[in-house]
Amino acid sequence: MLRSALLVLALLAAQVPPPPEGAPTTPALRRLLDDGGKVERVATNFQFADGPVWIDGALVFTDAARSQILRWRVGEEPAVVLEDTGGAAGLAIDAASRLLMAERQRRRVSRREDGEASVLLARVGGQPLTGPTDLALSRDGTIYVVDAPGRTSRAGATGRVIRISPTGEATVAVEGLVRPTGVAVSPDGRELYVADAGRRELRVYPTGGAAGTVAPRRLASILPWKRGVQGQADGLAVDVAGRLYLAGPGGIWVLDRNGGRLGVIATPETPSACAFGDADGRTLYITAETSIYKVRMSAAAR
């Protein structure tokens, strides 16, 4: 009897909860989705999955609550590849295939090479970082770091995005954000997209501007499409056509490069971030609370 009960509990735990109903869609989104837009769970039992990147045939991601970085390959169970990560949430891969980590608890950005970590950024303008949470790279090697205020931040601190040039010079690129959560760069490298969960919007800035010199442009408001849908503007990815894939309320919000909403890929759990992967670059992997999900995209995607 006990064994049967445990088996039932295990089966219930393995069941995928249904995604929220009524997600907005358009013909443009339906053309982007392959296999009818089926969202498949590929791994679970994490405390808070985040920061996905695809490298060397595997998905690498964080479990910030456990201070771990994990790797998942098709047909394998997730494996812990690094512990004691300083609460790392966002990850990125640079042109030399080195792993960059936004370590929120240690308030720094680090880089791992040959199994060793070095500090890439801990201060800017003489002031320490407040809480790095996400990273993005442009094709020229420029690194953008989301730095969000935390509970221990100095009074009056606001969110910002820090730019690290290819030569290593750190400057503030964007300031005055309420609660920034995600960042991405357009394919041509001219625009910087910033998710500000505090304002419930996605913003866009020219990459060449200095902090405070260019007014931001609101690209889209990110609000639940109906009552009960959970989530906020969070991590994002960009495909080669410039379309944006933003982890938001109820799933992945797909926007054109002008902010027009193509629709929402509803997910069973509230998503935190997404990244393209697989050999053909046509699978969108989604980190969402306790699980990793994937959805196949058409040839129109990267």
N, C-alpha and C positions, 0 to 999 in steps of 0.2 A: 504493500500500500504506500509506504513512504517513498519507495523508488518511483512509483507511478506518479505520485504528487510532484516529486522533484522534476520528473521528465516533463510534466505539464507546465511547470513554472519555467523551465528552460525554453520550451517551445514558445510560451507567451513572450518571454524576453527577446526571443529571436524575431518575433513578428515586427514588421515595419508598420508604424502608425500611418494612418491615411494623411495625405497632404490636405491643406485647407481647400475647400471647394470654391469655385467661381473665380479662379485666377484670371485676370485680364489676358487676352491674346489677340493676335492679328494674323492675317495671312502671311505677313512678312516673317513673323516668328515661327509659324508652322512650317514655312519653307526652310528655315534654319535647322529645325529639329529632324533628326533621323529616327527611324524605328518608332514613329509616333510620339516622340518625346518621352519615352519611358525612363523614369528615374529609378536607378537600381542602387541598393545599398551594398557596398563591397566590404565594409569592415565596421565594427562597432565596439562598444565597451570602453570608450574613452570618457574622461571627465569633461574636457572642453577642447575639441579638435579645432585647429586654426592653422593659418599660414601655409597653405599647400604650395609646393613647387615641384616641377617634374624634372628629374635629372637622371641620366644613365639608366633609362628604362624603368624608373621607379618613382612613386609619389613619396615625397618627403614632407612631413608636416609636424606641427607641434601639438603637445597636450600641455598647455600652459599651467593648468591646475596641478599637474603632477611634475612640472618642470622637466619635461621630456621632449626629445625629438625622436620621431619614429619613421620607419621606411616600410612601404607596402609595395609588393609586386603582385601581378596577376597570378593567381594560383597559390599564393603564400599567405601566411598569417602575418600581421604587422609585427615588426621587430623594433625594439628600442635600440637606437644607435647612439644616443647621448642622453645623459642624465645630469641633474644639477645645472640647468640651463639659465638660471637667473630669471625664471618665469618668461622665457622667450615666447613671443606670440607670432610676430611676423618674420618670414624668412625670404631670402632672395638668393639668386645664384649670379655671380659676376661673370665677366667674359672669360676668366681663367678657371671657371667651374668651381670656384670657392664658395662656401656657404657663408652667407651673412645672416646675423641674428639680431633682432631688436629685443634686447633684454630689459624688460620693463622694471623688474625688481632691482637690478643692478644699475639701472639708469645709464645704459651704454649700448653701443652697437659694436659687435665683435665679428671677427672674420676667422674662419677655421681653414687651415691649410696643413696637409700631412698630419692630421690628428691634433694639431696644436692651435690654440686660440690666441689671437692678438686683439687688442682694443683698437677699433677703427675710429670711434667717436665717443667722447664722454662729456665734452664741453664745447660750447660755441659762444664766441664773444666774451669769453672769460666766465661764463655762467654754466653750471652743470645742467645736463639734460633733466627734464622733469619726469618723463615716462615714455620712452620710445616703444611704439606698438606695431608699426608697419613699415615696409620698405618697398621701393620701386627703383628700377634702373632704366636709364635711357640708352640708346644704342651707342652713344659716344662715351659711355662709362660713368656718367654722372649718376650719383645715388641720391634718392630723395627719402627722407626719414620723417615719419609722423611722430611728433613729440607732444603727448597729451598730458595735461596736468593731472596729478593724482591727489590722494588725500593728504600726503605729506609735502605737497608742493608749496612754494612760498605764496604768501597772500597776493591776490591779484594776478596770479599766473594764468595765461591763456594758452590755448593750443597753437601749434605752429608746424610748419614743414621746414626741415633743414636740408640744404643742398650741399652735397660733398662733391667737389669737382674731381675730374680725373686725376688732378695733381694732388688731391687730398685736402684742399682748402674748404673749410666749412663756413657757410653763411646761412642766414635765415632767409628763406625764399618766400614764405607765406607766414603771416602772423594774424592774431586776432580771431582765431578759430575758437569755437565754444568747446566742442568735444570731438576732435578729428579722430577718425577710425581707420580710414583706408586711403590709399594713394596709388595712382597709376599714371603712365605717360602715354601720350598718343603715339601711333606708329611712326609719324614723321618727327617726333621729338619736340614739337613746338608747343604742345599744350600739356598742362599738368592737371589731372583730375583729383579732387580731394572730397572724400565723403565726410561731412560734418554731421554726426548724429545729434549733436546738441541743437542744431538748427533744422534737422530733418531734411537735409538737402544735399545734392551733389553739386559741387562748384568746379569751375574751370579757370585756370590762370595761364598766361603765357609763360613759358619756361625761362624766357630771357629777362623777366622783370625782377627787380629787387623788392624785398618786403616793404609794403606800404606805398609803393610807387604806382601800382596798377590796381584799379578797382576790380574786385572779383565779379564773375558772372555766374548767376545761378543757372545751372544746366537743367536741373529737375528737382521738384519736390518729391521726397520719399515718405509717403504716408500709407498706412494700411488701406487696402481697397474696400474693407468692410470691418465691422466691429468683430473683435475677437482674434484677428490676425496679429500674430506676434512678430517682433523684430525691429531692427533699426538699420539705417544705412551703415554698411560696414566695408569689408574688403571687396576689391574689384579686380577684374581682368579686362583686357582689351584684345580684340582680334585684329587681323591684318587689314580688315576693311574699316577699322576705327569704331566698330560697335563695342558698347560697354556692357559688361556683365557684372552687376552689382548685387552682393549679398544684402538683401533688404527684407522688409516685412513679408513673411509667407513664402519666400523663395528667392530665386535669382531674377532680378529685374534686368531685362534686356532693353537697351536704349540705343538709338542711332547716335552718330557722333554729334548731332545737334541737340541731343537730350530728348528726342521724341521717343515715347515708350512704345516698344514693339510688343511687349507683354511680359508676363511673369512665369518662369518655370517653377511651379509649386513644389516645395520639398516637405517631406514628412516632419522634419525638425527645423528649427530656426537656423538659417545658415550664418556662418561667420566670414567665409571667404571662398574663392574659387580660383582654379587655374586650369589651363589646357594641358593635356598630356596624351600619351600613347604615341606610337611610332609615327602616325600620320597627323598628330596634333589636333585631331578632331573630337576628342573626348573631353568634356568639361567635368572636372572633378570638383566636388563641393564638400567643404568641411562644415558640419552642422551639429553642434552640441556634442552628442555622444558617438557620432557616426561619420563615415565617409560615404558619399553618394557619387554616382556618375550618370551622365546623360550624353548620348552620342549626338553629334552635330552633323549637318550636311556638309557637302564640299564647299559651301559658302563660308564656313568657319575656317579658322586657321588650321 
